[in-house]
Amino acid sequence: MRLIQLAELLGGKVCGGPPDLDVSGVASIAGAGGSELVFAEDASILREALSSLAGAVIVSEKLNAAAGDSGKALLVAAKPKLAFARAARLLSGVEDEAAVHSTAIINSDVMRGRRISVGAYAVIESGAHLGDETVIGAGGVIGRGVVLGRGCRIYPRVVIYPGTELGDRVVVHAGAVLGSDGFGYVRDDETGEYVQFPQQGRLVIEDDVEIGANTTIDRGALEETRIGRGVKIDNLVHIGHNVHVERNVVIAAQTGVSGSSVIRANAVVGGQVGIGDHADIGEGVILGSGSGVLTHKKLKGPGIVHWGRPARPLPQYLKELAALARLGAEPKHVAKPMRSKKASSNRRPPKKKE
């Protein structure tokens, strides 16, 4: 893509250097070549970028003024790092050729869009729908009636159960399991037996969601589990049945979300967080790594960091830690115990030398 075209798509402008420069991809400053793009967010990094072999540099308006006449092509954007990430996506394209491997098993009534790619030993069951330019990796299993939108990327050995629907441009990394039964049982007090509560709802993944490797998301029990648009989920996350995750939430690795909880828009969930069932994580709330949220608990406050087990606002948590530290600390100066006169009078007098 020409640099001037890329600038238009990113809402930026080109200053200095050739605007018709062909840009093939993005790279680090140290490893960039003449057709690759880098970015700089401060003056020290800008100097390195301008002296590199990169064909062009993404900078802010302020750094553009500081760059002077370097001869290097500059793409000016309000947020260089964000523009760099978007440029990478625009320049990446689809790596796989549109082809179906000879060992793939695809039911005859599967609806296929244009430019579909299906890897070796993948299985696509009856009634599934594959959107245009969707890629399914080797060993993937797409269950009966599953709907995949346009431009989805399903990595190897992903399993998608019946009753699951993915929007456009959803990325699912290797080993993830979507739409499996939720963990819901009813106990028979007479026999001690656990009987499974019906797990027959749906799982809906909206547009532009990315799901990490070996993550599992359960279908709804009687209704649905829903992951909102733009949500980013790390590796090794578990999301239980009937959970609703609203738009643009970020969830880090090894987090577990129990059934029927809600995580509202723009929240940030750190790694190894545990969320009890029917909890409500408010819009924009930040949960620090290792936090625990109790069942039915509601956390509110956009931009407020919550930490600890149970999670509470960070200032409160730090005060409690400080108080515990004071209680546990030994006093610096310990007064020596006074000897009573009676005790001192009972002491034997020293023997006289003969």
CORCOR-V171322 format. One record per residue. N is the residue number from 1. RES is the residue in one small letter. PHI is phi in degrees with one decimal (none if undefined). OMEGA is omega in radians with two decimals (* if undefined). BURIAL is + if it has 24 or more other ideal C-beta (glycine too) atoms within 12 Angstrom, else -. Layout:
n=(N N)
res=(RES RES)
phi=(PHI PHI)
omega=(OMEGA OMEGA)
burial=(BURIAL BURIAL)
//
This chain:
n=(1 2 3 4 5 6 7 8 9 10 11 12 13 14 15 16 17 18 19 20 21 22 23 24 25 26 27 28 29 30 31 32 33 34 35 36 37 38 39 40 41 42 43 44 45 46 47 48 49 50 51 52 53 54 55 56 57 58 59 60 61 62 63 64 65 66 67 68 69 70 71 72 73 74 75 76 77 78 79 80 81 82 83 84 85 86 87 88 89 90 91 92 93 94 95 96 97 98 99 100 101 102 103 104 105 106 107 108 109 110 111 112 113 114 115 116 117 118 119 120 121 122 123 124 125 126 127 128 129 130 131 132 133 134 135 136 137 138 139 140 141 142 143 144 145 146 147 148 149 150 151 152 153 154 155 156 157 158 159 160 161 162 163 164 165 166 167 168 169 170 171 172 173 174 175 176 177 178 179 180 181 182 183 184 185 186 187 188 189 190 191 192 193 194 195 196 197 198 199 200 201 202 203 204 205 206 207 208 209 210 211 212 213 214 215 216 217 218 219 220 221 222 223 224 225 226 227 228 229 230 231 232 233 234 235 236 237 238 239 240 241 242 243 244 245 246 247 248 249 250 251 252 253 254 255 256 257 258 259 260 261 262 263 264 265 266 267 268 269 270 271 272 273 274 275 276 277 278 279 280 281 282 283 284 285 286 287 288 289 290 291 292 293 294 295 296 297 298 299 300 301 302 303 304 305 306 307 308 309 310 311 312 313 314 315 316 317 318 319 320 321 322 323 324 325 326 327 328 329 330 331 332 333 334 335 336 337 338 339 340 341 342 343 344 345 346 347 348 349 350 351 352 353 354)
res=(m r l i q l a e l l g g k v c g g p p d l d v s g v a s i a g a g g s e l v f a e d a s i l r e a l s s l a g a v i v s e k l n a a a g d s g k a l l v a a k p k l a f a r a a r l l s g v e d e a a v h s t a i i n s d v m r g r r i s v g a y a v i e s g a h l g d e t v i g a g g v i g r g v v l g r g c r i y p r v v i y p g t e l g d r v v v h a g a v l g s d g f g y v r d d e t g e y v q f p q q g r l v i e d d v e i g a n t t i d r g a l e e t r i g r g v k i d n l v h i g h n v h v e r n v v i a a q t g v s g s s v i r a n a v v g g q v g i g d h a d i g e g v i l g s g s g v l t h k k l k g p g i v h w g r p a r p l p q y l k e l a a l a r l g a e p k h v a k p m r s k k a s s n r r p p k k k e)
phi=(none -71.9 -58.9 -64.3 -66.9 -62.8 -60.4 -63.7 -67.5 -90.9 72.4 -115.7 -144.1 -104.7 -127.4 68.4 65.3 -79.0 -68.3 -89.4 -57.0 -79.7 -110.5 -102.4 178.2 -115.4 -160.6 -75.3 -62.7 -69.3 -105.2 -73.8 -108.4 -66.9 -108.8 -111.4 -112.9 -127.1 -136.9 -140.3 -115.6 -146.4 -64.0 -66.6 -68.9 -60.0 -60.9 -64.6 -65.6 -68.3 -92.4 -81.4 -86.6 -57.8 -72.9 -153.0 -128.2 -88.3 -136.2 -83.4 -61.2 -64.3 -71.2 -61.1 -67.0 -81.7 -72.1 68.6 -93.5 -87.7 82.5 -87.2 -68.8 -119.5 -104.5 -91.3 -140.1 -62.8 -128.5 -57.2 -65.7 -65.9 -62.4 -62.1 -63.0 -70.2 -62.2 -58.6 -67.8 -67.4 -90.5 -72.3 68.9 -94.9 -73.5 -87.0 -74.1 -71.7 -158.0 -113.5 -66.4 -63.8 -90.6 -67.8 -111.9 -124.8 -60.5 -65.2 -97.2 -68.4 -89.8 -109.6 -82.3 -83.3 54.8 -86.1 -123.2 -130.0 -82.2 -62.3 61.9 -71.5 -125.4 -124.1 -86.6 -54.8 78.5 -69.1 -126.3 -112.6 -73.3 -54.5 59.8 -85.8 -118.4 -118.5 -77.8 -60.9 74.5 -71.1 -125.2 -108.9 -71.9 -57.9 75.1 -65.5 -113.9 -115.0 -76.7 -77.2 65.0 -76.1 -125.3 -107.7 -77.0 -56.1 62.6 -79.1 -118.4 -118.4 -73.5 -55.2 86.7 -111.4 -131.6 -110.9 -79.8 -83.3 58.8 -85.3 -114.3 -125.4 -84.0 -55.0 81.3 -69.0 -126.1 -116.3 88.5 -71.6 -63.7 -75.2 -93.2 -136.2 -137.4 -113.3 -91.6 -87.9 -64.6 -73.2 -104.2 81.4 -74.7 -103.8 -108.3 -65.5 -72.3 -53.1 -120.2 -130.1 -82.0 -113.9 -124.7 -119.6 -111.5 -81.3 -60.7 61.8 -89.1 -123.5 -121.3 -76.0 -64.1 60.3 -85.5 -127.1 -130.7 -82.8 -70.8 -68.5 -72.3 -114.3 -116.9 -146.4 -99.0 -135.6 -112.1 -73.9 -58.7 77.6 -69.4 -120.3 -117.7 -78.0 -69.0 56.1 -107.4 -120.4 -122.2 -80.1 -70.3 66.4 -75.3 -118.1 -110.8 -80.9 -61.7 57.6 -88.1 -117.2 -126.4 -87.1 -61.6 64.5 -89.2 -124.9 -117.7 -76.8 -58.3 65.3 -88.0 -125.9 -116.2 -84.6 -52.7 67.0 -73.1 -124.7 -115.9 -73.5 -71.6 58.2 -86.7 -114.0 -118.5 -71.0 -69.9 59.1 -80.4 -132.6 -94.2 -68.0 -60.8 74.7 -68.5 -114.5 -104.2 -69.4 -56.7 79.9 -71.6 -131.4 -113.4 -71.5 -55.0 66.4 -76.1 -115.5 -113.6 -129.1 117.2 -57.5 81.0 -85.0 -85.4 -112.9 -146.3 97.3 -130.4 -74.2 -66.4 -145.6 -53.4 -55.4 -57.8 -63.7 -61.4 -67.2 -61.7 -65.4 -62.4 -64.1 -63.1 -64.3 -63.7 -65.7 -65.2 -83.7 -76.4 -80.2 -63.0 -69.6 -117.0 -106.2 -67.4 -75.1 -67.4 -76.5 -89.5 -74.0 -62.6 -61.9 -64.1 -72.9 -72.4 -82.6 -69.5 -73.6 -71.0 -64.9 -70.6 -82.6 -75.7 -81.0)
omega=(3.07 -3.09 -3.13 3.08 3.13 3.12 3.12 3.14 -3.13 -3.12 3.14 3.13 3.14 3.08 3.13 3.10 -3.11 3.13 -3.14 3.11 3.06 -3.13 -3.07 -3.09 3.12 -3.11 3.00 -3.13 -3.10 -3.04 -3.04 3.03 -3.02 3.13 -3.08 -3.00 3.04 3.09 3.11 -3.14 3.06 -2.99 -3.11 3.10 3.13 -3.14 3.10 -3.10 -3.12 -3.14 -3.14 3.10 -3.10 3.13 -3.10 -3.11 3.02 -3.10 3.01 3.10 3.14 3.13 3.08 3.12 -3.12 -3.04 -3.12 -3.13 -3.08 -3.06 3.12 3.08 -3.14 3.03 -3.04 3.14 -3.10 -3.13 -3.02 -3.09 3.10 3.11 3.11 3.13 3.13 3.09 3.13 -3.14 -3.13 -3.06 -3.01 -3.10 3.12 -3.05 -3.02 2.99 3.12 -3.10 3.08 -3.11 -3.07 -3.12 3.12 3.13 -3.08 3.14 -3.03 -3.10 3.08 3.12 -3.09 3.00 -3.13 3.06 3.09 3.05 -3.13 -3.06 -3.07 3.04 3.01 3.13 3.11 -2.97 -3.02 3.01 3.12 3.13 -3.13 -3.13 -3.13 3.01 3.07 -3.11 3.10 -3.05 -3.09 3.07 3.10 3.11 3.12 -2.99 -3.10 3.05 3.14 3.13 3.04 -3.13 -3.10 3.00 3.10 3.09 -3.12 -3.06 -3.04 3.03 2.96 3.09 3.12 -3.07 3.00 3.14 -3.13 3.13 3.10 3.08 -3.11 3.01 3.08 3.11 3.13 -3.05 -2.93 3.02 3.13 3.10 -3.08 3.03 3.10 -3.12 3.04 -3.10 -3.12 -3.08 3.07 -3.07 3.00 -3.06 -3.12 -3.07 -3.06 -3.11 3.03 -3.13 -3.09 2.98 -3.08 3.09 -3.02 3.12 -3.06 2.93 3.13 3.07 -3.07 -3.04 2.95 3.06 3.02 -3.05 -3.03 -3.09 3.08 3.01 3.13 3.11 -3.09 3.00 3.04 3.10 3.09 -3.12 -3.08 2.85 -3.08 3.07 -2.99 -3.07 3.03 3.13 3.10 -3.08 -3.09 3.09 2.98 3.05 3.05 3.10 -3.04 -3.06 3.10 3.10 3.03 3.05 -3.07 -2.93 2.97 3.02 3.06 -3.13 -3.09 -2.93 3.03 3.04 3.07 -3.13 -3.10 -2.99 3.03 3.05 3.13 3.00 -2.98 -2.93 3.00 3.06 3.10 -3.11 -3.11 -3.11 3.08 3.06 3.06 -3.11 -3.14 -3.09 3.13 3.06 -3.11 3.12 -2.99 -3.12 3.07 3.12 3.10 3.11 -3.13 -3.09 3.10 -3.14 3.07 -3.14 -3.07 3.07 3.11 -3.12 3.06 3.08 -3.09 3.05 3.10 3.11 -3.14 3.12 3.06 -3.08 3.02 3.12 -0.01 -3.09 3.02 -3.09 -3.01 3.12 3.11 -3.13 -3.13 3.08 3.14 3.09 3.13 3.12 3.10 3.13 3.12 3.12 -3.08 -3.08 3.07 3.10 -3.09 -3.08 3.14 -3.14 3.13 -3.11 3.12 3.06 3.14 3.12 -3.13 -3.14 -3.12 3.13 -3.13 -3.13 3.11 3.10 -3.13 3.12 3.10 3.07 3.13 *)
burial=(+ - + - - + + - - + - + + + + + + - + - + - + + + + + - + - - + - - + + + + + + + - - - + + - - + + - + - + + + + + + + - - + + - - + - - + - + + + + + + - - + - - + + - + + + - - + - - - - + - - - + + - - + + + - - - + - + + - - + + + + - - + + + + - - + + + + - + + + + + + + + + + + - + + + + + + + + + + + + + + + + + + + + + + + + + + + + + + + + + + + + + + + + - - - - - - - - - - - - - - + - + + + + + + + + + + + + + + + + + + + + + - - + + + + + + + + + + + + + + + + + + + + + + + + + + + + + + - + + + + + + + + + + - + + + + + + - + + + + + - + + + + + + + + + + + - + + + + - - + - + - - - - + + + + + - + + + + + - - + - - - - - - - - - - - - - - - - - - - - - - - - - - - - - - - - - - - - -)
//
